[in-house]
Amino acid sequence: MFISALELFKIGIGPSSSHTMGPMIAAAEFLDLCKQYVETHHSSSVQAIRCILMGSLAYTGKGHGTDRAVALGLHGYTPAGLARSDIDALIERISTDRSIKLEDGLKVAFSAVEDIVFDRDVTLPQHPNGMVFELLDASAAIVLSETYFSIGGGFIATLAEIDQLVAPLKMESSVSCPYPFDSAASMLDMSNASGLSIAEMKRTNELAYIPEHELDAGLDAIWEAMRQCVEQGLIEVGTLPGGLELPRRARSLHQQLQDEPEQASLNDWLCAYAMAVNEENAAGHMVVTAPTNGAAGVIPAVLYYFVEHEGGTSGQVREFLLTASAIGGVIKHRSSISGAEVGCQGEVGSAASMAAAGLCAVRGGTAGEIENAAEIALEHHLGMTCDPVNGLVQVPCIERNGFGAIKAYTATSLAIRGSGQHFMPLDNCIAAMKQTG
């Protein structure tokens, strides 16, 4: 298996990678299919597009802005392209148009209010986050249809793809990878045999697919987006959207820490940074899937603290992200990062595991200590459910990211102060997470 760090960490928008980013990407893909259909069949008889949301998307899609995401995707927008856009203004503009442009000036009818159906009666057996897109002709007959699943972290799979997958997940073949580890055990064996660190092996694998300058530029862009998200969240004020009327707290907390630094603990700083990110996510602003939107604050909080308080360098940031993505890839391959599929243990738990591994690496931890740190962090999230109030990524999600960052930091400290030998392997912990989920 191979999943690139640049795919696992994706710059996009909130509030949910599975309920916002995934549906937007699926809608954009279906738009391309519609354009191909019209071009191939030389058809001008198509009249409308319809989207049916099922399962978790139907039940919590309103709170996650799934309908807005689908509308944007069907108009050709992508999460990365919208990261710094005024989305409310875009939604207002496209909602008044009530049509979608295909090829050669051909338009088909589409209204987000009328043509996005929240079907709470049907859940597709393959995955809780299912959606069906349909292209209709003048008699309302379906001339083109595709079923998609939003499988977490902004990844999607079609019905044909997901039936061929076990996790389910969507990755590249590892045939071209010099170090094709698909488990923590094989990762450790390859590290010991090669004498390379986990980050070095991950970098070598990445370079089998993309040039080094592209990899480093991508990693730097991911970190810069994470940094901006933390810092923007620390200055924003007001009430979060969605109806719970929750006030933002990160700025006030951060101000208290700055005013009385002698009273500030590590936990306080980590919570301020993590909550800043997840308040930005709840507001629908730019975040990085790390590995999901619901868990987007854990890794940036730990990394931001390391850089700002401990003098971390740009080289160490890349090492952190490469190591974290190696662990995230193993978790995604052997279990899931989707909260709808395995609960919040798969989101915040995975993020904490990845953050602990990255921090352990930049602090000079061995491969064994890194694996130990990742296992400790994940182990103490097992059984955590995905239980957002009113389907919003706010309560308990925002605070939960702060706790995930704290657990990641603690796991790293325990692992580095240990011998690297431990009773429960990371692979077993991942298997337990999958079975529990």
Number of C-alpha atoms within 10 A of each C-alpha: 16 23 23 21 24 19 16 22 25 26 25 27 30 29 30 31 33 30 31 27 35 29 36 30 26 29 27 22 17 25 22 16 17 22 15 14 18 18 14 9 8 10 11 15 14 23 18 20 26 19 25 17 26 25 22 21 31 24 17 19 25 17 21 26 21 26 26 22 29 27 26 25 23 27 18 19 18 22 26 17 12 17 19 12 14 10 17 10 10 14 15 10 11 17 17 9 11 15 20 20 16 20 15 10 7 16 16 18 16 23 18 20 12 10 17 21 17 22 16 14 9 13 18 14 9 13 19 21 28 27 27 21 22 20 23 20 18 11 9 12 12 16 13 16 16 17 18 26 27 29 28 29 31 29 23 25 20 16 18 11 14 19 11 10 13 11 16 24 22 19 16 11 11 16 11 14 18 15 20 18 23 18 20 24 15 14 24 20 15 19 21 15 9 11 12 15 21 29 23 15 24 29 22 16 21 22 18 14 13 11 10 14 10 12 19 15 12 18 21 17 15 24 22 12 20 26 20 16 26 26 16 17 26 25 14 16 14 10 15 18 15 18 10 13 10 14 12 23 19 26 20 15 18 20 14 14 17 13 10 9 12 8 10 14 10 11 14 16 24 26 27 25 32 33 32 31 36 34 33 26 30 26 20 22 23 26 35 30 29 33 34 31 33 32 38 33 41 38 33 30 29 26 26 24 17 18 16 10 11 10 11 16 13 13 11 19 21 23 23 24 30 27 31 34 28 28 31 27 26 22 27 24 22 21 24 29 33 30 25 25 21 21 23 26 28 34 32 35 31 34 35 40 37 35 36 38 38 34 30 30 28 21 17 11 22 20 25 23 25 33 31 31 36 34 31 27 30 29 23 18 21 20 19 19 17 22 16 14 13 16 18 24 26 25 15 13 24 26 17 22 31 30 20 33 32 24 25 31 24 15 29 30 17 16 26 20 11 13 12 17 12 15 6 12 16 26 19 13 19 26 14 15 26 22 11 14 21
